[in-house]
Amino acid sequence: MAVRATVSRFPQNEDVQESSGLPWGVTVTPFASKDENGLSPVYGSDGDLLPRCENCYGYFNTYCGIDQWAWNCSLCGTLNGLTSQAISRYSRPQSCAEMMSSFIDLELPMEGSEEEMMQARPVYVAAVDLSSSEDFLELTKSALQAALEALAPGSLFGLATFSHKMGLYDVQGPIPVVKNIFISPDTEGTLPIEPEDVMPLLQFLAPVETCKDRITAALDTLKPTTSWERTTGAGQGLEGVVMGGRGFGVAMETLLKYLGSEYGNTFALARVFAFLSGPPDYGAGQLDTRRYGEQYASKGEDADKALLPEQTPFYKDLAAVAVQAGVCVDIFAVTNEYTDLASLKICIGCLVDRMLFGCILRLRTSSEFKPGHSYGHFFPDPQYENVQHIICCDSFATYAYDFDFTSETGFSSPLCTFDFTSATGFSRYASEQPVLQIAFQYTVVVPPEELSASRLVSASRGKHMLKRRLRIRTLLFGIAGNMNELYDSVDPEAVLSLLVHKVILASLEQGVREGRMLLHDWLVILTAQYNDVSKIVQFKNGGSIASQLDVAFSQCPQLQPLPRLVFALLRNPLLRFHEEGVHPDYRIYLQCLCSALEPGSLHRVIYPALMSYSTPDKQAYPRHSLSRAALITSGSPIFFLDAFTTLIVFYSSTADPCTSFSSTPRLFIEEYN
């Protein structure tokens, strides 16, 4: 679990926080294999026996005071008694993970019998759009065939298709067979027959290791739906005009309920890979893509604002069904059409090797401060505060929180919190330093090879097992004695992460133009506050005495990257205007990508890394600024630009002609110079 704070030394009170101009918060990557310092968690068992505070429900940790009979909570200071079992447990501290480290990962008991836990198998379902072209289907087939080779033994795979009808494939017989159910064109309609009545789920989900050839044969049978099929299937005359034919919404709703009927028995987590070649335009969940076009010019509407919100709650409701069914949906949209990902994004996920599911993330703080906003791809618990539910999580998924002091007066802006109550804050005494505790409860499917490595019974061979775990990280932060200490403790990448989350939220609520203005204003405020604190500019009777502002933060190395990062963010398609050629679906994709990345990766998306090589195997310089001067003056023959999703290699004129390559990063250099 990696936790990065925007400032490693917290502001002492609201006045200091306001005067700094900095966002105050943390980013959390709960399933990172190591923490931000490269340390791994201490693993242990009996997580259900870990003592909890009777006041704040925080977990016992190494920062808690403990004596023979009781312990003091490091979060709220409450004195809690120890049970006889805990007293016996802590008499041998070297045998308890929670006594050895503030970063622990404990096993939890699973509900149900061992046989039930052994039944869980990874399930993957491909839902392929047949209202598409031959090229789209060829690309989809190639992707799925490669994915089949990567699936672990014991996995189950199902193949479904959708257009004006939904197809379920049975690949467990000698010849692949598809059974189709026609989709009603009614926007409120559902399938006329339950999929379980058409094909039992265990007949639909085939073992990969024994049915791989027949799955491949079924993929080869996929053909685009013709306009004649769509017309007659929709009940229209041959002379009628076909309106739509991509019943994506009904297909997804059907698959989620279909899989949910056996959730916990056949599988613990299912992943649906939905391959989409255009917008859903048929049946329930269809989207009106006419909102993207020239109508905004005639109506005087702001496209950068109007195209970002979802146009229907259908897919948000569908996400709630997915959570209940234990299913994660990944959308692979391959199209030049406007698909309205703003409405579909609630389902967007990512394809990873190792996946957690049924995750619960809880953040607790000591009494002087509290979480403000939370950001990330999760669902807030409707009952408990600061508890988030996550359908599935990988080792890179990152979430963010900002903090407020615990006072009742003041106000917040989208980028900073301003509170004028000076009575609250942190004590200067080390015994009362701010404490942050993050608890992450998750379930993981352990593959057979890991079970055999742990020397479990031989009956586990060839089977997967569920493991429920509790990962806890407790952190103690220092307090900045003055503003210079606060500025010196800044983590620019963590600041960038929080800014990106806040700007995305502002763009969704108020439009891209407002998001840009907020970001610009924030940098102006930070620069003014820094100059004021540094006594570079002094004001007297409303006038400025000093002649020049320090806009480069020359006296504070930790702040120096921020202007360049803000400029790069303003130049990023995330915040560029619709009239500059930024497609709204691409903007939504970037919002989903950037709001899930850990700070280092996000930095690379916003401000790419440029490095040079003297030969293809020997690096010359690890990092250049993104400027023409870097290309001209370095003298290196080879340059490599890493923009996270885009990699560019550039051979200069001095490179060996035998290895010359025509690609150039010139456009990137112009954007960030």
HELIX and SHEET records of a PDB file:
HELIX    1   1 GLU A   14  SER A   20  1                                   7    
HELIX    2   2 GLY A   47  LEU A   49  5                                   3    
HELIX    3   3 SER A   84  TYR A   90  1                                   7    
HELIX    4   4 PRO A   93  SER A   95  5                                   3    
HELIX    5   5 ALA A   97  MET A  100  1                                   4    
HELIX    6   6 GLU A  114  GLN A  119  1                                   6    
HELIX    7   7 GLU A  134  ALA A  150  1                                  17    
HELIX    8   8 PRO A  195  VAL A  198  1                                   4    
HELIX    9   9 LEU A  201  PHE A  204  1                                   4    
HELIX   10  10 VAL A  208  ASP A  220  1                                  13    
HELIX   11  11 SER A  227  GLY A  233  1                                   7    
HELIX   12  12 PHE A  248  GLY A  260  1                                  13    
HELIX   13  13 THR A  289  ARG A  291  5                                   3    
HELIX   14  14 GLN A  295  LYS A  299  1                                   5    
HELIX   15  15 ALA A  303  ALA A  306  1                                   4    
HELIX   16  16 PHE A  314  ALA A  325  1                                  12    
HELIX   17  17 LEU A  341  LEU A  344  1                                   4    
HELIX   18  18 LYS A  345  CYS A  347  5                                   3    
HELIX   19  19 ALA A  430  GLU A  432  5                                   3    
HELIX   20  20 PRO A  448  ALA A  453  1                                   6    
HELIX   21  21 SER A  458  SER A  460  5                                   3    
HELIX   22  22 MET A  483  ASP A  488  1                                   6    
HELIX   23  23 PRO A  492  GLN A  510  1                                  19    
HELIX   24  24 VAL A  512  VAL A  533  1                                  22    
HELIX   25  25 PRO A  561  ARG A  571  1                                  11    
HELIX   26  26 HIS A  578  GLU A  580  5                                   3    
HELIX   27  27 PRO A  584  CYS A  594  1                                  11    
HELIX   28  28 PRO A  599  ILE A  606  1                                   8    
HELIX   29  29 ARG A  628  THR A  633  1                                   6    
HELIX   30  30 PRO A  657  THR A  659  5                                   3    
HELIX   31  31 ARG A  666  TYR A  672  1                                   7    
SHEET    1   A 4 ALA A   2  ALA A   5  0                                        
SHEET    2   A 4 GLY A  25  THR A  29 -1                                        
SHEET    3   A 4 TYR A 399  PHE A 405 -1                                        
SHEET    4   A 4 PHE A 369  TYR A 375 -1                                        
SHEET    1   B 2 ARG A   9  PHE A  10  0                                        
SHEET    2   B 2 GLY A 478  ILE A 479  1                                        
SHEET    1   C 7 VAL A  42  GLY A  44  0                                        
SHEET    2   C 7 PHE A 103  LEU A 108  1                                        
SHEET    3   C 7 MET A 465  LEU A 476 -1                                        
SHEET    4   C 7 VAL A 435  VAL A 446 -1                                        
SHEET    5   C 7 LEU A 356  THR A 365 -1                                        
SHEET    6   C 7 VAL A 387  CYS A 393 -1                                        
SHEET    7   C 7 PHE A 379  PRO A 380 -1                                        
SHEET    1   D 3 GLY A  65  ILE A  66  0                                        
SHEET    2   D 3 ALA A  70  ASN A  72 -1                                        
SHEET    3   D 3 LEU A  79  GLY A  81 -1                                        
SHEET    1   E 6 VAL A 177  PHE A 182  0                                        
SHEET    2   E 6 LYS A 165  ASP A 170 -1                                        
SHEET    3   E 6 LEU A 156  PHE A 162 -1                                        
SHEET    4   E 6 VAL A 123  ASP A 129  1                                        
SHEET    5   E 6 ALA A 270  LEU A 276  1                                        
SHEET    6   E 6 VAL A 327  ALA A 333  1                                        
SHEET    1   F 4 VAL A 177  PHE A 182  0                                        
SHEET    2   F 4 LYS A 165  ASP A 170 -1                                        
SHEET    3   F 4 LEU A 156  PHE A 162 -1                                        
SHEET    4   F 4 ALA A 206  PRO A 207 -1                                        
SHEET    1   G 2 PHE A 411  SER A 412  0                                        
SHEET    2   G 2 THR A 417  PHE A 418 -1                                        
SHEET    1   H 2 PHE A 539  LYS A 540  0                                        
SHEET    2   H 2 GLY A 543  SER A 544 -1                                        
SHEET    1   I 4 LYS A 618  HIS A 624  0                                        
SHEET    2   I 4 ALA A 609  THR A 615 -1                                        
SHEET    3   I 4 ILE A 638  ASP A 642 -1                                        
SHEET    4   I 4 LEU A 647  TYR A 651 -1                                        
END                                                                             
